[in-house]
Amino acid sequence: MGSFSIWHWLIVLVIVVLVFGTKKLRNVGQDLGGAVKGFKDGMRDSEKSGDDVQQKIGGDTLDAQATDKSHKVSH
């Protein structure tokens, strides 16, 4: 049960091409490439908007501590 040889992968590729056809595979490849490009563009835009927000604030970091006020203290 070792890894597959190149001949196994070639046979799988031929079967996939016969089942789906080259036009369908090309369309799937274009759709997948477009999705990856859109994801990368979105990540790049997200990083730019994060830099803009940090520059507006001045780049200072705010340090705070959350406290639980649900417990009432009686005097």
PDB file of N, H, CA, C and O in Angstrom:
ATOM      1  N   MET A   1       0.821  -1.186   0.000  1.00  0.00           N
ATOM      2  CA  MET A   1       0.000   0.000   0.000  1.00  0.00           C
ATOM      3  C   MET A   1       0.867   1.252   0.000  1.00  0.00           C
ATOM      4  O   MET A   1       0.675   2.139   0.832  1.00  0.00           O
ATOM      5  N   GLY A   2       1.793   1.329  -0.901  1.00  0.00           N
ATOM      6  H   GLY A   2       1.949   0.609  -1.576  1.00  0.00           H
ATOM      7  CA  GLY A   2       2.651   2.494  -1.012  1.00  0.00           C
ATOM      8  C   GLY A   2       1.982   3.595  -1.804  1.00  0.00           C
ATOM      9  O   GLY A   2       0.779   3.540  -2.059  1.00  0.00           O
ATOM     10  N   SER A   3       2.748   4.584  -2.190  1.00  0.00           N
ATOM     11  H   SER A   3       3.725   4.628  -1.982  1.00  0.00           H
ATOM     12  CA  SER A   3       2.192   5.685  -2.966  1.00  0.00           C
ATOM     13  C   SER A   3       1.942   5.220  -4.405  1.00  0.00           C
ATOM     14  O   SER A   3       2.523   4.241  -4.874  1.00  0.00           O
ATOM     15  N   PHE A   4       1.071   5.947  -5.078  1.00  0.00           N
ATOM     16  H   PHE A   4       0.599   6.743  -4.697  1.00  0.00           H
ATOM     17  CA  PHE A   4       0.740   5.595  -6.448  1.00  0.00           C
ATOM     18  C   PHE A   4       1.866   6.008  -7.390  1.00  0.00           C
ATOM     19  O   PHE A   4       2.538   7.015  -7.168  1.00  0.00           O
ATOM     20  N   SER A   5       2.062   5.225  -8.434  1.00  0.00           N
ATOM     21  H   SER A   5       1.517   4.407  -8.615  1.00  0.00           H
ATOM     22  CA  SER A   5       3.081   5.552  -9.427  1.00  0.00           C
ATOM     23  C   SER A   5       2.498   6.539 -10.431  1.00  0.00           C
ATOM     24  O   SER A   5       1.308   6.852 -10.394  1.00  0.00           O
ATOM     25  N   ILE A   6       3.343   7.018 -11.316  1.00  0.00           N
ATOM     26  H   ILE A   6       4.310   6.764 -11.346  1.00  0.00           H
ATOM     27  CA  ILE A   6       2.914   7.970 -12.339  1.00  0.00           C
ATOM     28  C   ILE A   6       1.871   7.344 -13.259  1.00  0.00           C
ATOM     29  O   ILE A   6       0.999   8.049 -13.767  1.00  0.00           O
ATOM     30  N   TRP A   7       1.944   6.042 -13.480  1.00  0.00           N
ATOM     31  H   TRP A   7       2.652   5.469 -13.067  1.00  0.00           H
ATOM     32  CA  TRP A   7       0.996   5.370 -14.365  1.00  0.00           C
ATOM     33  C   TRP A   7      -0.408   5.362 -13.757  1.00  0.00           C
ATOM     34  O   TRP A   7      -1.398   5.495 -14.477  1.00  0.00           O
ATOM     35  N   HIS A   8      -0.493   5.207 -12.455  1.00  0.00           N
ATOM     36  H   HIS A   8       0.311   5.099 -11.871  1.00  0.00           H
ATOM     37  CA  HIS A   8      -1.800   5.261 -11.798  1.00  0.00           C
ATOM     38  C   HIS A   8      -2.433   6.639 -11.980  1.00  0.00           C
ATOM     39  O   HIS A   8      -3.621   6.748 -12.285  1.00  0.00           O
ATOM     40  N   TRP A   9      -1.632   7.690 -11.793  1.00  0.00           N
ATOM     41  H   TRP A   9      -0.667   7.601 -11.546  1.00  0.00           H
ATOM     42  CA  TRP A   9      -2.154   9.050 -11.922  1.00  0.00           C
ATOM     43  C   TRP A   9      -2.550   9.354 -13.366  1.00  0.00           C
ATOM     44  O   TRP A   9      -3.543  10.045 -13.595  1.00  0.00           O
ATOM     45  N   LEU A  10      -1.796   8.852 -14.340  1.00  0.00           N
ATOM     46  H   LEU A  10      -0.990   8.291 -14.154  1.00  0.00           H
ATOM     47  CA  LEU A  10      -2.161   9.063 -15.745  1.00  0.00           C
ATOM     48  C   LEU A  10      -3.480   8.381 -16.088  1.00  0.00           C
ATOM     49  O   LEU A  10      -4.298   8.939 -16.819  1.00  0.00           O
ATOM     50  N   ILE A  11      -3.687   7.191 -15.569  1.00  0.00           N
ATOM     51  H   ILE A  11      -3.022   6.738 -14.975  1.00  0.00           H
ATOM     52  CA  ILE A  11      -4.945   6.477 -15.814  1.00  0.00           C
ATOM     53  C   ILE A  11      -6.110   7.236 -15.188  1.00  0.00           C
ATOM     54  O   ILE A  11      -7.166   7.368 -15.807  1.00  0.00           O
ATOM     55  N   VAL A  12      -5.929   7.730 -13.975  1.00  0.00           N
ATOM     56  H   VAL A  12      -5.071   7.623 -13.473  1.00  0.00           H
ATOM     57  CA  VAL A  12      -6.980   8.516 -13.309  1.00  0.00           C
ATOM     58  C   VAL A  12      -7.279   9.774 -14.120  1.00  0.00           C
ATOM     59  O   VAL A  12      -8.444  10.129 -14.304  1.00  0.00           O
ATOM     60  N   LEU A  13      -6.250  10.445 -14.603  1.00  0.00           N
ATOM     61  H   LEU A  13      -5.304  10.158 -14.454  1.00  0.00           H
ATOM     62  CA  LEU A  13      -6.438  11.652 -15.408  1.00  0.00           C
ATOM     63  C   LEU A  13      -7.218  11.351 -16.687  1.00  0.00           C
ATOM     64  O   LEU A  13      -8.117  12.109 -17.049  1.00  0.00           O
ATOM     65  N   VAL A  14      -6.892  10.268 -17.368  1.00  0.00           N
ATOM     66  H   VAL A  14      -6.161   9.651 -17.074  1.00  0.00           H
ATOM     67  CA  VAL A  14      -7.600   9.895 -18.605  1.00  0.00           C
ATOM     68  C   VAL A  14      -9.062   9.605 -18.301  1.00  0.00           C
ATOM     69  O   VAL A  14      -9.937  10.008 -19.067  1.00  0.00           O
ATOM     70  N   ILE A  15      -9.345   8.919 -17.208  1.00  0.00           N
ATOM     71  H   ILE A  15      -8.634   8.591 -16.585  1.00  0.00           H
ATOM     72  CA  ILE A  15     -10.731   8.607 -16.858  1.00  0.00           C
ATOM     73  C   ILE A  15     -11.507   9.886 -16.538  1.00  0.00           C
ATOM     74  O   ILE A  15     -12.658  10.030 -16.952  1.00  0.00           O
ATOM     75  N   VAL A  16     -10.890  10.810 -15.808  1.00  0.00           N
ATOM     76  H   VAL A  16      -9.956  10.693 -15.471  1.00  0.00           H
ATOM     77  CA  VAL A  16     -11.554  12.068 -15.470  1.00  0.00           C
ATOM     78  C   VAL A  16     -11.854  12.865 -16.734  1.00  0.00           C
ATOM     79  O   VAL A  16     -12.941  13.430 -16.861  1.00  0.00           O
ATOM     80  N   VAL A  17     -10.918  12.920 -17.662  1.00  0.00           N
ATOM     81  H   VAL A  17     -10.035  12.461 -17.559  1.00  0.00           H
ATOM     82  CA  VAL A  17     -11.132  13.650 -18.918  1.00  0.00           C
ATOM     83  C   VAL A  17     -12.240  12.993 -19.724  1.00  0.00           C
ATOM     84  O   VAL A  17     -13.059  13.688 -20.324  1.00  0.00           O
ATOM     85  N   LEU A  18     -12.279  11.672 -19.749  1.00  0.00           N
ATOM     86  H   LEU A  18     -11.614  11.107 -19.262  1.00  0.00           H
ATOM     87  CA  LEU A  18     -13.333  10.981 -20.491  1.00  0.00           C
ATOM     88  C   LEU A  18     -14.707  11.209 -19.863  1.00  0.00           C
ATOM     89  O   LEU A  18     -15.700  11.342 -20.578  1.00  0.00           O
ATOM     90  N   VAL A  19     -14.768  11.255 -18.542  1.00  0.00           N
ATOM     91  H   VAL A  19     -13.961  11.146 -17.961  1.00  0.00           H
ATOM     92  CA  VAL A  19     -16.059  11.417 -17.868  1.00  0.00           C
ATOM     93  C   VAL A  19     -16.572  12.846 -17.999  1.00  0.00           C
ATOM     94  O   VAL A  19     -17.732  13.058 -18.352  1.00  0.00           O
ATOM     95  N   PHE A  20     -15.724  13.820 -17.721  1.00  0.00           N
ATOM     96  H   PHE A  20     -14.782  13.648 -17.435  1.00  0.00           H
ATOM     97  CA  PHE A  20     -16.177  15.205 -17.670  1.00  0.00           C
ATOM     98  C   PHE A  20     -15.964  15.973 -18.975  1.00  0.00           C
ATOM     99  O   PHE A  20     -16.722  16.899 -19.263  1.00  0.00           O
ATOM    100  N   GLY A  21     -14.986  15.624 -19.744  1.00  0.00           N
ATOM    101  H   GLY A  21     -14.371  14.872 -19.510  1.00  0.00           H
ATOM    102  CA  GLY A  21     -14.691  16.347 -20.977  1.00  0.00           C
ATOM    103  C   GLY A  21     -13.790  17.544 -20.702  1.00  0.00           C
ATOM    104  O   GLY A  21     -13.778  18.088 -19.598  1.00  0.00           O
ATOM    105  N   THR A  22     -13.042  17.944 -21.716  1.00  0.00           N
ATOM    106  H   THR A  22     -13.052  17.503 -22.613  1.00  0.00           H
ATOM    107  CA  THR A  22     -12.058  19.020 -21.521  1.00  0.00           C
ATOM    108  C   THR A  22     -12.722  20.375 -21.322  1.00  0.00           C
ATOM    109  O   THR A  22     -12.209  21.201 -20.567  1.00  0.00           O
ATOM    110  N   LYS A  23     -13.859  20.627 -21.986  1.00  0.00           N
ATOM    111  H   LYS A  23     -14.276  19.957 -22.599  1.00  0.00           H
ATOM    112  CA  LYS A  23     -14.519  21.926 -21.852  1.00  0.00           C
ATOM    113  C   LYS A  23     -15.026  22.129 -20.425  1.00  0.00           C
ATOM    114  O   LYS A  23     -14.858  23.207 -19.853  1.00  0.00           O
ATOM    115  N   LYS A  24     -15.636  21.112 -19.859  1.00  0.00           N
ATOM    116  H   LYS A  24     -15.772  20.237 -20.324  1.00  0.00           H
ATOM    117  CA  LYS A  24     -16.147  21.198 -18.491  1.00  0.00           C
ATOM    118  C   LYS A  24     -15.000  21.394 -17.503  1.00  0.00           C
ATOM    119  O   LYS A  24     -15.113  22.197 -16.577  1.00  0.00           O
ATOM    120  N   LEU A  25     -13.908  20.674 -17.691  1.00  0.00           N
ATOM    121  H   LEU A  25     -13.817  20.022 -18.443  1.00  0.00           H
ATOM    122  CA  LEU A  25     -12.754  20.819 -16.791  1.00  0.00           C
ATOM    123  C   LEU A  25     -12.130  22.203 -16.906  1.00  0.00           C
ATOM    124  O   LEU A  25     -11.688  22.767 -15.905  1.00  0.00           O
ATOM    125  N   ARG A  26     -12.088  22.757 -18.120  1.00  0.00           N
ATOM    126  H   ARG A  26     -12.447  22.299 -18.933  1.00  0.00           H
ATOM    127  CA  ARG A  26     -11.540  24.097 -18.315  1.00  0.00           C
ATOM    128  C   ARG A  26     -12.407  25.129 -17.599  1.00  0.00           C
ATOM    129  O   ARG A  26     -11.885  26.050 -16.972  1.00  0.00           O
ATOM    130  N   ASN A  27     -13.737  24.979 -17.690  1.00  0.00           N
ATOM    131  H   ASN A  27     -14.161  24.231 -18.200  1.00  0.00           H
ATOM    132  CA  ASN A  27     -14.644  25.905 -16.999  1.00  0.00           C
ATOM    133  C   ASN A  27     -14.482  25.818 -15.488  1.00  0.00           C
ATOM    134  O   ASN A  27     -14.489  26.836 -14.796  1.00  0.00           O
ATOM    135  N   VAL A  28     -14.338  24.615 -14.987  1.00  0.00           N
ATOM    136  H   VAL A  28     -14.332  23.788 -15.549  1.00  0.00           H
ATOM    137  CA  VAL A  28     -14.132  24.445 -13.545  1.00  0.00           C
ATOM    138  C   VAL A  28     -12.821  25.097 -13.129  1.00  0.00           C
ATOM    139  O   VAL A  28     -12.756  25.747 -12.085  1.00  0.00           O
ATOM    140  N   GLY A  29     -11.782  24.932 -13.931  1.00  0.00           N
ATOM    141  H   GLY A  29     -11.834  24.404 -14.779  1.00  0.00           H
ATOM    142  CA  GLY A  29     -10.492  25.548 -13.634  1.00  0.00           C
ATOM    143  C   GLY A  29     -10.566  27.069 -13.634  1.00  0.00           C
ATOM    144  O   GLY A  29      -9.975  27.723 -12.775  1.00  0.00           O
ATOM    145  N   GLN A  30     -11.293  27.632 -14.596  1.00  0.00           N
ATOM    146  H   GLN A  30     -11.774  27.101 -15.293  1.00  0.00           H
ATOM    147  CA  GLN A  30     -11.444  29.085 -14.651  1.00  0.00           C
ATOM    148  C   GLN A  30     -12.242  29.603 -13.459  1.00  0.00           C
ATOM    149  O   GLN A  30     -11.902  30.640 -12.889  1.00  0.00           O
ATOM    150  N   ASP A  31     -13.294  28.892 -13.080  1.00  0.00           N
ATOM    151  H   ASP A  31     -13.571  28.049 -13.544  1.00  0.00           H
ATOM    152  CA  ASP A  31     -14.094  29.297 -11.926  1.00  0.00           C
ATOM    153  C   ASP A  31     -13.277  29.239 -10.642  1.00  0.00           C
ATOM    154  O   ASP A  31     -13.358  30.140  -9.806  1.00  0.00           O
ATOM    155  N   LEU A  32     -12.500  28.192 -10.488  1.00  0.00           N
ATOM    156  H   LEU A  32     -12.434  27.460 -11.167  1.00  0.00           H
ATOM    157  CA  LEU A  32     -11.663  28.047  -9.298  1.00  0.00           C
ATOM    158  C   LEU A  32     -10.589  29.130  -9.261  1.00  0.00           C
ATOM    159  O   LEU A  32     -10.324  29.701  -8.203  1.00  0.00           O
ATOM    160  N   GLY A  33      -9.977  29.413 -10.390  1.00  0.00           N
ATOM    161  H   GLY A  33     -10.193  28.949 -11.249  1.00  0.00           H
ATOM    162  CA  GLY A  33      -8.967  30.469 -10.458  1.00  0.00           C
ATOM    163  C   GLY A  33      -9.556  31.836 -10.138  1.00  0.00           C
ATOM    164  O   GLY A  33      -8.931  32.634  -9.441  1.00  0.00           O
ATOM    165  N   GLY A  34     -10.761  32.110 -10.646  1.00  0.00           N
ATOM    166  H   GLY A  34     -11.269  31.461 -11.212  1.00  0.00           H
ATOM    167  CA  GLY A  34     -11.430  33.370 -10.348  1.00  0.00           C
ATOM    168  C   GLY A  34     -11.766  33.498  -8.868  1.00  0.00           C
ATOM    169  O   GLY A  34     -11.658  34.582  -8.293  1.00  0.00           O
ATOM    170  N   ALA A  35     -12.173  32.389  -8.253  1.00  0.00           N
ATOM    171  H   ALA A  35     -12.260  31.510  -8.720  1.00  0.00           H
ATOM    172  CA  ALA A  35     -12.489  32.417  -6.820  1.00  0.00           C
ATOM    173  C   ALA A  35     -11.239  32.689  -5.996  1.00  0.00           C
ATOM    174  O   ALA A  35     -11.289  33.461  -5.039  1.00  0.00           O
ATOM    175  N   VAL A  36     -10.127  32.070  -6.349  1.00  0.00           N
ATOM    176  H   VAL A  36     -10.087  31.443  -7.127  1.00  0.00           H
ATOM    177  CA  VAL A  36      -8.876  32.285  -5.624  1.00  0.00           C
ATOM    178  C   VAL A  36      -8.416  33.731  -5.789  1.00  0.00           C
ATOM    179  O   VAL A  36      -7.962  34.354  -4.830  1.00  0.00           O
ATOM    180  N   LYS A  37      -8.533  34.265  -7.007  1.00  0.00           N
ATOM    181  H   LYS A  37      -8.902  33.759  -7.786  1.00  0.00           H
ATOM    182  CA  LYS A  37      -8.136  35.659  -7.253  1.00  0.00           C
ATOM    183  C   LYS A  37      -9.008  36.617  -6.450  1.00  0.00           C
ATOM    184  O   LYS A  37      -8.503  37.581  -5.876  1.00  0.00           O
ATOM    185  N   GLY A  38     -10.310  36.362  -6.406  1.00  0.00           N
ATOM    186  H   GLY A  38     -10.721  35.579  -6.873  1.00  0.00           H
ATOM    187  CA  GLY A  38     -11.217  37.197  -5.631  1.00  0.00           C
ATOM    188  C   GLY A  38     -10.900  37.143  -4.142  1.00  0.00           C
ATOM    189  O   GLY A  38     -10.972  38.158  -3.449  1.00  0.00           O
ATOM    190  N   PHE A  39     -10.551  35.960  -3.654  1.00  0.00           N
ATOM    191  H   PHE A  39     -10.493  35.135  -4.216  1.00  0.00           H
ATOM    192  CA  PHE A  39     -10.188  35.811  -2.246  1.00  0.00           C
ATOM    193  C   PHE A  39      -8.923  36.600  -1.927  1.00  0.00           C
ATOM    194  O   PHE A  39      -8.856  37.282  -0.904  1.00  0.00           O
ATOM    195  N   LYS A  40      -7.925  36.510  -2.795  1.00  0.00           N
ATOM    196  H   LYS A  40      -7.980  35.957  -3.626  1.00  0.00           H
ATOM    197  CA  LYS A  40      -6.676  37.253  -2.578  1.00  0.00           C
ATOM    198  C   LYS A  40      -6.913  38.760  -2.609  1.00  0.00           C
ATOM    199  O   LYS A  40      -6.358  39.495  -1.792  1.00  0.00           O
ATOM    200  N   ASP A  41      -7.742  39.222  -3.556  1.00  0.00           N
ATOM    201  H   ASP A  41      -8.193  38.624  -4.219  1.00  0.00           H
ATOM    202  CA  ASP A  41      -8.063  40.649  -3.626  1.00  0.00           C
ATOM    203  C   ASP A  41      -8.787  41.105  -2.367  1.00  0.00           C
ATOM    204  O   ASP A  41      -8.513  42.188  -1.849  1.00  0.00           O
ATOM    205  N   GLY A  42      -9.702  40.288  -1.876  1.00  0.00           N
ATOM    206  H   GLY A  42      -9.924  39.409  -2.296  1.00  0.00           H
ATOM    207  CA  GLY A  42     -10.423  40.624  -0.652  1.00  0.00           C
ATOM    208  C   GLY A  42      -9.488  40.705   0.547  1.00  0.00           C
ATOM    209  O   GLY A  42      -9.631  41.595   1.385  1.00  0.00           O
ATOM    210  N   MET A  43      -8.544  39.794   0.633  1.00  0.00           N
ATOM    211  H   MET A  43      -8.428  39.071  -0.049  1.00  0.00           H
ATOM    212  CA  MET A  43      -7.578  39.821   1.736  1.00  0.00           C
ATOM    213  C   MET A  43      -6.704  41.066   1.631  1.00  0.00           C
ATOM    214  O   MET A  43      -6.398  41.693   2.646  1.00  0.00           O
ATOM    215  N   ARG A  44      -6.303  41.428   0.428  1.00  0.00           N
ATOM    216  H   ARG A  44      -6.552  40.919  -0.396  1.00  0.00           H
ATOM    217  CA  ARG A  44      -5.469  42.609   0.228  1.00  0.00           C
ATOM    218  C   ARG A  44      -6.237  43.875   0.613  1.00  0.00           C
ATOM    219  O   ARG A  44      -5.684  44.766   1.258  1.00  0.00           O
ATOM    220  N   ASP A  45      -7.518  43.955   0.216  1.00  0.00           N
ATOM    221  H   ASP A  45      -7.968  43.231  -0.308  1.00  0.00           H
ATOM    222  CA  ASP A  45      -8.354  45.107   0.573  1.00  0.00           C
ATOM    223  C   ASP A  45      -8.570  45.176   2.076  1.00  0.00           C
ATOM    224  O   ASP A  45      -8.592  46.262   2.655  1.00  0.00           O
ATOM    225  N   SER A  46      -8.729  44.028   2.703  1.00  0.00           N
ATOM    226  H   SER A  46      -8.711  43.145   2.233  1.00  0.00           H
ATOM    227  CA  SER A  46      -8.921  43.970   4.152  1.00  0.00           C
ATOM    228  C   SER A  46      -7.688  44.488   4.880  1.00  0.00           C
ATOM    229  O   SER A  46      -7.811  45.222   5.861  1.00  0.00           O
ATOM    230  N   GLU A  47      -6.512  44.117   4.414  1.00  0.00           N
ATOM    231  H   GLU A  47      -6.412  43.521   3.618  1.00  0.00           H
ATOM    232  CA  GLU A  47      -5.275  44.580   5.041  1.00  0.00           C
ATOM    233  C   GLU A  47      -5.124  46.091   4.877  1.00  0.00           C
ATOM    234  O   GLU A  47      -4.672  46.769   5.799  1.00  0.00           O
ATOM    235  N   LYS A  48      -5.497  46.623   3.715  1.00  0.00           N
ATOM    236  H   LYS A  48      -5.865  46.072   2.965  1.00  0.00           H
ATOM    237  CA  LYS A  48      -5.391  48.062   3.473  1.00  0.00           C
ATOM    238  C   LYS A  48      -6.341  48.827   4.386  1.00  0.00           C
ATOM    239  O   LYS A  48      -5.950  49.843   4.959  1.00  0.00           O
ATOM    240  N   SER A  49      -7.573  48.365   4.534  1.00  0.00           N
ATOM    241  H   SER A  49      -7.890  47.539   4.068  1.00  0.00           H
ATOM    242  CA  SER A  49      -8.527  49.078   5.382  1.00  0.00           C
ATOM    243  C   SER A  49      -8.108  48.989   6.840  1.00  0.00           C
ATOM    244  O   SER A  49      -8.343  49.933   7.594  1.00  0.00           O
ATOM    245  N   GLY A  50      -7.499  47.894   7.265  1.00  0.00           N
ATOM    246  H   GLY A  50      -7.308  47.127   6.653  1.00  0.00           H
ATOM    247  CA  GLY A  50      -6.989  47.782   8.630  1.00  0.00           C
ATOM    248  C   GLY A  50      -5.864  48.763   8.881  1.00  0.00           C
ATOM    249  O   GLY A  50      -5.777  49.322   9.974  1.00  0.00           O
ATOM    250  N   ASP A  51      -4.996  48.991   7.901  1.00  0.00           N
ATOM    251  H   ASP A  51      -5.067  48.537   7.013  1.00  0.00           H
ATOM    252  CA  ASP A  51      -3.909  49.959   8.031  1.00  0.00           C
ATOM    253  C   ASP A  51      -4.464  51.372   8.126  1.00  0.00           C
ATOM    254  O   ASP A  51      -3.942  52.193   8.881  1.00  0.00           O
ATOM    255  N   ASP A  52      -5.533  51.670   7.357  1.00  0.00           N
ATOM    256  H   ASP A  52      -5.957  51.003   6.744  1.00  0.00           H
ATOM    257  CA  ASP A  52      -6.140  53.000   7.395  1.00  0.00           C
ATOM    258  C   ASP A  52      -6.724  53.288   8.774  1.00  0.00           C
ATOM    259  O   ASP A  52      -6.571  54.395   9.291  1.00  0.00           O
ATOM    260  N   VAL A  53      -7.385  52.313   9.368  1.00  0.00           N
ATOM    261  H   VAL A  53      -7.510  51.414   8.948  1.00  0.00           H
ATOM    262  CA  VAL A  53      -7.978  52.511  10.685  1.00  0.00           C
ATOM    263  C   VAL A  53      -6.883  52.748  11.714  1.00  0.00           C
ATOM    264  O   VAL A  53      -7.022  53.620  12.571  1.00  0.00           O
ATOM    265  N   GLN A  54      -5.811  51.997  11.645  1.00  0.00           N
ATOM    266  H   GLN A  54      -5.697  51.288  10.948  1.00  0.00           H
ATOM    267  CA  GLN A  54      -4.730  52.155  12.606  1.00  0.00           C
ATOM    268  C   GLN A  54      -4.073  53.527  12.445  1.00  0.00           C
ATOM    269  O   GLN A  54      -3.679  54.131  13.443  1.00  0.00           O
ATOM    270  N   GLN A  55      -3.946  54.022  11.239  1.00  0.00           N
ATOM    271  H   GLN A  55      -4.266  53.531  10.429  1.00  0.00           H
ATOM    272  CA  GLN A  55      -3.344  55.333  11.025  1.00  0.00           C
ATOM    273  C   GLN A  55      -4.251  56.438  11.552  1.00  0.00           C
ATOM    274  O   GLN A  55      -3.752  57.434  12.075  1.00  0.00           O
ATOM    275  N   LYS A  56      -5.574  56.290  11.431  1.00  0.00           N
ATOM    276  H   LYS A  56      -5.979  55.480  11.006  1.00  0.00           H
ATOM    277  CA  LYS A  56      -6.495  57.293  11.934  1.00  0.00           C
ATOM    278  C   LYS A  56      -6.423  57.386  13.459  1.00  0.00           C
ATOM    279  O   LYS A  56      -6.512  58.478  14.022  1.00  0.00           O
ATOM    280  N   ILE A  57      -6.264  56.246  14.122  1.00  0.00           N
ATOM    281  H   ILE A  57      -6.192  55.359  13.664  1.00  0.00           H
ATOM    282  CA  ILE A  57      -6.185  56.229  15.576  1.00  0.00           C
ATOM    283  C   ILE A  57      -4.839  56.761  16.031  1.00  0.00           C
ATOM    284  O   ILE A  57      -4.727  57.286  17.139  1.00  0.00           O
ATOM    285  N   GLY A  58      -3.850  56.640  15.224  1.00  0.00           N
ATOM    286  H   GLY A  58      -3.942  56.214  14.324  1.00  0.00           H
ATOM    287  CA  GLY A  58      -2.521  57.114  15.575  1.00  0.00           C
ATOM    288  C   GLY A  58      -1.581  55.983  15.912  1.00  0.00           C
ATOM    289  O   GLY A  58      -0.438  56.214  16.307  1.00  0.00           O
ATOM    290  N   GLY A  59      -2.053  54.767  15.758  1.00  0.00           N
ATOM    291  H   GLY A  59      -2.981  54.580  15.437  1.00  0.00           H
ATOM    292  CA  GLY A  59      -1.184  53.623  15.993  1.00  0.00           C
ATOM    293  C   GLY A  59      -1.006  53.284  17.469  1.00  0.00           C
ATOM    294  O   GLY A  59      -0.232  52.383  17.793  1.00  0.00           O
ATOM    295  N   ASP A  60      -1.708  53.990  18.388  1.00  0.00           N
ATOM    296  H   ASP A  60      -2.337  54.722  18.124  1.00  0.00           H
ATOM    297  CA  ASP A  60      -1.587  53.698  19.810  1.00  0.00           C
ATOM    298  C   ASP A  60      -2.427  52.478  20.155  1.00  0.00           C
ATOM    299  O   ASP A  60      -3.468  52.227  19.548  1.00  0.00           O
ATOM    300  N   THR A  61      -1.957  51.734  21.134  1.00  0.00           N
ATOM    301  H   THR A  61      -1.111  51.938  21.627  1.00  0.00           H
ATOM    302  CA  THR A  61      -2.675  50.561  21.598  1.00  0.00           C
ATOM    303  C   THR A  61      -3.364  50.901  22.909  1.00  0.00           C
ATOM    304  O   THR A  61      -2.763  51.518  23.789  1.00  0.00           O
ATOM    305  N   LEU A  62      -4.614  50.504  23.041  1.00  0.00           N
ATOM    306  H   LEU A  62      -5.102  50.003  22.327  1.00  0.00           H
ATOM    307  CA  LEU A  62      -5.386  50.761  24.239  1.00  0.00           C
ATOM    308  C   LEU A  62      -5.404  49.498  25.071  1.00  0.00           C
ATOM    309  O   LEU A  62      -5.761  48.434  24.564  1.00  0.00           O
ATOM    310  N   ASP A  63      -5.027  49.589  26.342  1.00  0.00           N
ATOM    311  H   ASP A  63      -4.737  50.454  26.753  1.00  0.00           H
ATOM    312  CA  ASP A  63      -4.997  48.434  27.227  1.00  0.00           C
ATOM    313  C   ASP A  63      -6.132  48.581  28.236  1.00  0.00           C
ATOM    314  O   ASP A  63      -6.228  49.606  28.911  1.00  0.00           O
ATOM    315  N   ALA A  64      -6.989  47.572  28.346  1.00  0.00           N
ATOM    316  H   ALA A  64      -6.911  46.739  27.798  1.00  0.00           H
ATOM    317  CA  ALA A  64      -8.131  47.638  29.248  1.00  0.00           C
ATOM    318  C   ALA A  64      -8.363  46.280  29.877  1.00  0.00           C
ATOM    319  O   ALA A  64      -7.855  45.262  29.407  1.00  0.00           O
ATOM    320  N   GLN A  65      -9.149  46.282  30.963  1.00  0.00           N
ATOM    321  H   GLN A  65      -9.562  47.108  31.345  1.00  0.00           H
ATOM    322  CA  GLN A  65      -9.478  45.041  31.644  1.00  0.00           C
ATOM    323  C   GLN A  65     -10.979  44.992  31.824  1.00  0.00           C
ATOM    324  O   GLN A  65     -11.585  45.965  32.273  1.00  0.00           O
ATOM    325  N   ALA A  66     -11.588  43.863  31.476  1.00  0.00           N
ATOM    326  H   ALA A  66     -11.095  43.073  31.111  1.00  0.00           H
ATOM    327  CA  ALA A  66     -13.029  43.706  31.623  1.00  0.00           C
ATOM    328  C   ALA A  66     -13.337  43.247  33.039  1.00  0.00           C
ATOM    329  O   ALA A  66     -12.621  42.419  33.602  1.00  0.00           O
ATOM    330  N   THR A  67     -14.398  43.786  33.607  1.00  0.00           N
ATOM    331  H   THR A  67     -14.979  44.459  33.149  1.00  0.00           H
ATOM    332  CA  THR A  67     -14.822  43.375  34.943  1.00  0.00           C
ATOM    333  C   THR A  67     -16.256  42.901  34.881  1.00  0.00           C
ATOM    334  O   THR A  67     -17.024  43.313  34.012  1.00  0.00           O
ATOM    335  N   ASP A  68     -16.611  42.034  35.810  1.00  0.00           N
ATOM    336  H   ASP A  68     -15.988  41.700  36.516  1.00  0.00           H
ATOM    337  CA  ASP A  68     -17.954  41.476  35.882  1.00  0.00           C
ATOM    338  C   ASP A  68     -18.747  42.280  36.901  1.00  0.00           C
ATOM    339  O   ASP A  68     -18.405  42.267  38.083  1.00  0.00           O
ATOM    340  N   LYS A  69     -19.798  42.982  36.477  1.00  0.00           N
ATOM    341  H   LYS A  69     -20.076  42.992  35.517  1.00  0.00           H
ATOM    342  CA  LYS A  69     -20.598  43.814  37.367  1.00  0.00           C
ATOM    343  C   LYS A  69     -21.912  43.131  37.731  1.00  0.00           C
ATOM    344  O   LYS A  69     -22.817  43.785  38.249  1.00  0.00           O
ATOM    345  N   SER A  70     -22.033  41.850  37.476  1.00  0.00           N
ATOM    346  H   SER A  70     -21.298  41.318  37.056  1.00  0.00           H
ATOM    347  CA  SER A  70     -23.273  41.151  37.784  1.00  0.00           C
ATOM    348  C   SER A  70     -23.394  40.865  39.272  1.00  0.00           C
ATOM    349  O   SER A  70     -24.506  40.651  39.754  1.00  0.00           O
ATOM    350  N   HIS A  71     -22.288  40.851  40.023  1.00  0.00           N
ATOM    351  H   HIS A  71     -21.385  41.025  39.631  1.00  0.00           H
ATOM    352  CA  HIS A  71     -22.322  40.620  41.469  1.00  0.00           C
ATOM    353  C   HIS A  71     -22.532  41.955  42.183  1.00  0.00           C
ATOM    354  O   HIS A  71     -21.724  42.872  42.040  1.00  0.00           O
ATOM    355  N   LYS A  72     -23.601  42.060  42.940  1.00  0.00           N
ATOM    356  H   LYS A  72     -24.257  41.314  43.056  1.00  0.00           H
ATOM    357  CA  LYS A  72     -23.894  43.297  43.655  1.00  0.00           C
ATOM    358  C   LYS A  72     -23.231  43.255  45.035  1.00  0.00           C
ATOM    359  O   LYS A  72     -23.255  42.236  45.724  1.00  0.00           O
ATOM    360  N   VAL A  73     -22.663  44.347  45.402  1.00  0.00           N
ATOM    361  H   VAL A  73     -22.644  45.175  44.842  1.00  0.00           H
ATOM    362  CA  VAL A  73     -22.017  44.473  46.710  1.00  0.00           C
ATOM    363  C   VAL A  73     -22.943  45.253  47.616  1.00  0.00           C
ATOM    364  O   VAL A  73     -23.349  46.366  47.285  1.00  0.00           O
ATOM    365  N   SER A  74     -23.280  44.676  48.759  1.00  0.00           N
ATOM    366  H   SER A  74     -22.950  43.771  49.028  1.00  0.00           H
ATOM    367  CA  SER A  74     -24.165  45.393  49.691  1.00  0.00           C
ATOM    368  C   SER A  74     -23.342  46.164  50.702  1.00  0.00           C
ATOM    369  O   SER A  74     -22.301  45.684  51.152  1.00  0.00           O
ATOM    370  N   HIS A  75     -23.802  47.365  51.067  1.00  0.00           N
ATOM    371  H   HIS A  75     -24.647  47.754  50.701  1.00  0.00           H
ATOM    372  CA  HIS A  75     -23.081  48.216  52.004  1.00  0.00           C
ATOM    373  C   HIS A  75     -23.653  48.120  53.355  1.00  0.00           C
ATOM    374  O   HIS A  75     -23.168  48.774  54.279  1.00  0.00           O
TER     375      HIS A  75
END
